[in-house]
Amino acid sequence: MSRTAAVKYFSACAVLLALVTSAFFVVFGYRMWSFGTFPTSFTPTVPSGQGVGTPTTGVGAASIISRQALPERLSPTVRIAATEIPVEIATTSAAQQKGLSGRPSLDADKGMLFIFGRPDQYSFWMPDMHFPLDIIWIQDGKVVDIDKDVSNEFNPAAPKFYSPSSPVKYVLEVNAGFAMRHGIRTGDAVTFNNLK
C-alpha cells in the first residue's frame, strides 16, 4: 500500500470511528433520558477548599444534555372536522377484544381508536362497561356512521351488537354525548396524526 493510500485509508477509518462514537453517545444519552435516568441538572464536584465553578466551566458540563433539547414522542390523535382527540390505539386482537371494558371511566376529551387490518362491518358490544359511549365509524378519511349514547347496560342472555352501515377499518370510541357536544356528523373529514 502506498503512503498516500495509507493516509487516505487511516483518515477514512478515523472519520468512521468518530461517526460511530457520536451515534453511540446520541443513542445512549437519549435512552437514558427516555428511561428517566439522565440527569436534569449538573453540579460539578470539586476538591475541598476550592470554589464551585459554573456548569459551563465545571468538569463534564459540556456533555450534559438538557431534557428540553431532546425530541418528545408525539401522542396519537384523531382530528374530526375541527376537533382534535387524543387517543389510545388498539391494534392487537387482545387489545381490541378488551377495548374499554373494565375501566371506571374515560377522560372527557379522549378516546380509543381501533385499527383493523382491513375494512369490514365489525360488531361491538358492551360487556363489563361502566360508562356509555359514542361509537364513530371511519373509512376513507371520513365519518361514515355514528352510534350515539350506546348504553353500558349489558344483558348476557340477549346482548346488543353495534355495527356500521358499511365496511370500515377504523372505529373510535368516545364518551357518550361527545359527538353531539362537538358537532361531529356523518361525512365529516377525518385525519390521523402520530399513529406510529
N, C-alpha and C positions, 0 to 999 in steps of 0.2 A: 504494500500500500504506500503510495507516495505521501510526502509530508502534507501537501495541500489536501489530499483526500482524507488523511488522518485528522487534520484540523477541522474539516467540514463534518466528518463523522462525529467527533467528540463535541463539536458545537451543537449539532443536532441532538445528541444524547443529553446535553446539559439543558437545552430548551425543553425537551420532552420530560425530563425529570422535574423541572420547575413547574410545568403544567400539571403533572400528576400530583405533585406535592400541594399545589394551590387547590386543586379539585378536592383532595383529601381533607384539607382543613375547612373548606367551604361546606362540604357534606357533613363532616364530623361535627363542626360547630353548629350547623342547622339542626342535626339530630339531637344534640344535647339541648338546644333551645326548645325544640318541639316537645321533649320529654320533661321540660321544666327544670333541668339541671344546670343550665347555662347561667352564669352569674348576671344579675341585673345591675349591679354596681361594683365598683372596684376601689379598694383602699390598699395602697402599696404597703408592704411590710418593710420596715427599716430597722437597722440596729438600734439598740437602746442608746439614748442620749442624742440622737440626731432628729432633726425636724422631719415631719412627714411632707413629702412633695405632693404636688397636684397630680391627678391622674395622667396629665399629658407628659409629666416628667418622671412618673414612677415606673418601676420595672414592670414590663409586660403591659403597660397601659394601651399601647398601640394595637394589641391583639384583642382587646375587649370589643365585642360587637354589641351594639345596642339592640334590645329586643324589638324596638320600633323599626330598625333598619332591615329586619328580615321579613320576607313575604308571609302574609297570613293566608291560610286556606279559606277561600270564599265559601259561604254557605249556599246550598242549593235553594233556588226559588222558582216559583211559577208566577208569571205575570198574566193576568186575565184582564183585558182592556187596560184600565189604569191602576189595577190593584195588584200589588206585589205581595206574594205569600211565601214566607219561609216554610220549607217542607223537609220532612224526613222522607227517605227513599226506601221503598220496599221492592226489591228486585228478585230476591231468592224465593223459592217456593215456601220455605218455612216462615219468612217474614211476611209474605202475602197471606198465608193462612192465619197467622196470628193477628196481623193488622193492628188495630187499636183495642182489641179485646183485652179485658183485664185492667185497663188503665182507669184511674178515677176521673181523669179529665184531660182536656187538650187545651193548650194556650189559645186564647181567643183569636189571635191573628195568625195562627199556624195551621198546618195541615200535614197529611201523609199522602205521598204520591206513589201509586202502584204503577210500575213499568213492566209490561208483559212482553214476551218475545215476538208476538205477532198480534194483529188486531183480531178480536173475537167479541162475542156477546157474553162477557164474563158475568157470572152471578155472584152477588154479595148477599150476606145475611148478617144477623146481629147477635150471635151467641156471646154471652159474657160481656156485653157492652154496658157501660154505666152512664152513658150520655147519648142524646140523639145527634144525628149527623145530617149534613147535606152531602150528597154524592154527585160529583161533577164528572161527567164522561167526556173525554177529549180525544179527538182524532184529526189528523191533517191540519194541525195548528189552529183548531177552533173548538169551542164547546159544542158538542152535538146533542147533549141531553143533560138534564139536572133532575135528580130526585131530591126534593126538599123535605126537611123536617122528618127524616126517617127515624121512627121511634126505636128506642133501645129496649122496649118490651119484647121479650122473646118467648115463644111457645114451642118447645121442642117437639110436641106432638103434631103441630101444624106450623112449621117455620115459614116465614115470608121471605121471598128472594127478590132482589132488585137487580135488573139488567138494563143495559142501554137499548135504545130502539134500533141501533145499527152497530156493527163491529167497531171496537176501539182498542187502542194499545195502551192508553193512559187513563187512570182513574184517580181523581183527587177527592179525599175525604177531609171535610172541614166541619166545624161545629154547626149545628142546626141554626138556621137564620143568617148564616154568613153570606150566602148568595143574595138574599133579599137586601141585607144591610149595605152591601157593596154594589148593588145594581147589576149583578152578574146574570147574563141571559144567554140562551141558546144562540149560537152564531158569533159570540164574542171571540176576538183573536186571542190566541194563547202562545206564549213563548216560554221556553225553559232556559234557566241560567245555572251554570256551575253544577250540572248534574254529575260530572265525573270527579 
